[in-house]
Amino acid sequence: KAGVTQTPRYLIKTRGQQVTLSCSPISGHRSVSWYQQTPGQGLQFLFEYFSETQRNKGNFPGRFSGRQFSNSRSEMNVSTLELGDSALYLCASSLATSGGNNEQFFGPGTRLTVL
Amino acid sequence: GQSLEQPSEVTAVEGAIVQINCTYQTSGFYGLSWYQQHDGGAPTFLSYNALDGLEETGRFSSFLSRSDSYGYLLLQELQMKDSASYFCAVRARTDSGGYQKVTFGIGTKLQVIP
């Protein structure tokens, strides 16, 4: 079974630009979560999508948005990029069942650098 | 809201035992997970505790005390390859909608030395 894939793996943008990152979950997984990881800040939760609906949202400004398609693939968009948006953006998928451990499977991440 | 606390760094000797603690504050608690992340890699799932007690998986064990809002990850017979960051993560009910949300701690960087 293929793992979670993210594209692109690396991205360099300049301040003010916008960026779209893509995530394909493991087949059968309907939940996709996005995290921002920076040194010293751990994994900061951005949002979670389930069956094309945003279920949860973290404390990020409105410049950060996302969506999920009917095939569970998800995209996140960051508009008006700032230097502080430079980070590793991780996508994780899970079965999101009501019981069980709801293990999250992470993709390799997209390393975004804003100049 | 939810908050988690774990040490930022731990150093231990190869072959020894190390314990990484995690305390949390949350309502609607469901369970505590642990993830491992090597430098340049993605986090990978290690364990999950929903009930009080110790769960053992090979050299790794995880403990939870719901009454104390506390858990720990125990790594035995440390190997050099165990050098990585370890994250605790709380799964809890959100304030609205009845959905579940996972919140990660800041991570503990474990360095195993010869």
Interface residues (C-beta under 8 A of the other chain):
Chain A: S33 Y35 G40 Q41 G42 L43 F45 E48 F50 R55 N56 L90 A92 A96 N101 N102 E103 Q104 F105 F106 G107 P108 G109
Chain B: G31 S33 Y35 G41 A42 P43 T44 F45 Y48 A50 F87 R91 T94 G97 Y99 Q100 K101 V102 T103 F104 G105 I106 G107
